Structures are given as structure tokens and as C-alpha cells.
Amino acid sequence: MTEEYGLVEPEAVETPGDEWEEIDVSDTEADRIARKRDREFSQFRKRIKDADQFKVEASVFDDATYAALYKLVQDGWVDALGGPISTGKEANVYTALGGERSAEELAQESPEVAIKAYRINASDFRDMRDYLTGDPRFEGIGSKKKQVVLAWVRKEYANLERAQKAGVRVPKPLAVERNLLVMEYIGAEDGRAKRLAEVHVENPETAYEVVREYMRRLHQSGLVHGDLSEYNMVIHEGELVVIDLGQAVTVHHPNARDFLERDCRNVANFFARQGVDVTGDDLYDFVIEEGDWADVEE
């Protein structure tokens, strides 16, 4: 029954994953390229700034971000840049033509990919700190905006990678360079995939079964989404895809239980409005039932 929404199988890997792995927020090659500012990089930067289809904002693309994009092109992850998909307080998302390495990872010829560009000079990053503080992967992260944002980008990459290994359908993470995250583009020729809140759910019971199974798999892998709702799930080519895992925390985070309870309430409320007989408590019990990490919630 759940095949209708593309329930995928988990990879044969040990879980949980790398919650104790520290995240490196030191300068990358992109920072060094930006400081060097040779003629080739300067010409690349000018071409991007002058492109009609790519209207950049100074708050998103500083010299080091241009250098990060330059490095992604050099490394074969990106061939050409497209236009913006969405804009937000912390990040903008752009389409791009994937390079040879992206094509290899996605098993597609000339694939379209998404580039999420986080603002280093975001005016308010306190919400990011709430999700990073207490996550054992990020102990020692300082309070400087650059360190916080770079940690957040690497956190999103690590969360996507772990979710995928656990059998949760998410955009496949491809590469991360400084404040840029390259991942599989979830969309079609006419634009981005529709969020669950934007479509008529023909079989809500089936969709709910897939969502609750993904929530349990995510929890068993040691993660809680932290902001899950009908606005962070999309339908793509018949599959239900969970997106926006930047804020996801490990189950060891001091607020993990509160985040999970909130996720369960949001998801249950949405499907209850679709006619499914479910409550947040029902969903919470299912997510932690017989899970490897259920005892963490005690």
C-alpha cells in the first residue's frame, strides 16, 4: 500500500551514525581563493554578477561565496548556474547544471541540481544557535556568525546523508563548500515540487503511513527533524520527500523530545484534517516504539 508514495528501503549500514563526529568550520579553499583574487577567479566572479538570469544579493554572495562556487565548478560538482528557486531569511536556493561528479552521483546525464546559499552576514542567527547548542557534533563551535553558519551548512549535509542511509527519502546531498550546499534538485520542468500543503492528498491514510515510517526511521538513526510539517514535505514523481533538514538534531540534544513532540503534533494535525484518525500522542508512540533510541526519551 505504501508503495504508492515511494517508500524506499534503508541502506545496509549500522545505525545510528556519526553523532559524535566533530564539524570542521575552519577556513576552506574557497576562503583562500577569495583572498588571493587572481585574474581567473575575478573573471568568473564578474561573469556571474553580470548574468541576467542570476540576480544575486550582496547579503548572500560575498567574495568568499563566489570563491566557493568557483571551487565547486573546478571540482566538477557544478557546470552552470541557473536562477533562484526560493529566498529566505537565512538562505537562497538556486538551480544549477550539475557537473561530472554530480552526474556520477545521481546516475544522470547533465542533471539539474540545487545550490543552497546561506548568508554569512545574516542579521539574526540566534535560532541556529538553539539547534546547534547541545548537539554533540558541534561542541566547541564559537559564537562568530561565520562559524555558526558554516557549522549549520555542514550540519544539514550530515543530516541529509544520515537520513538517506536510514531509508528516508530526502534530496541527495552532493557537496558542501563553505556556505554552499549542493544537492539533488527536487522539481520538474515547470518549477519546484509541490509541498504537501499545496496539493490534494488523494490517499491521506497511505501518505500518513509513509510519513510516520520515515519519522521512525529518522529517530532510529539518531535524528529528530525539528521542524516537520506539511510545509517541509513534497511530492516528487510519485514519491513523498522530506526536505529542510538543516535544523535536525540528534536524539541526545537536550530539546530533542520537545522537537519530536512538536513534529508529531504538526504532522498529526495535518493528516487529521485530511480525515485520518490520528493524534500527536499516537504518532509519537509509533515513532519511538521499539526503536534503538526509545530509551533516550525516558
Secondary structure, DSSP 8 states (H G I E B T S, - for coil): -GGGGT-----S--SS--TT-----S--HHHHHHHH--HHHHHHHHHHHH-TT----TTT--HHHHHHHHHHHHTTSEEEEEEEEEE-SSEEEEEEEE-HHHHHHHT-SS-EEEEEEE-TT-S--HHHHHHHTT-GGGTT--S-HHHHHHHHHHHHHHHHHHHHHTT-----EEEEETTEEEEE--EETTEE-EEGGGS--S-HHHHHHHHHHHHHHHHHTTEE-SS-STTSEEEETTEEEE---TT-EETTSTTHHHHHHHHHHHHHHHHHHTT----HHHHHHHHHTT-TTGGGG-
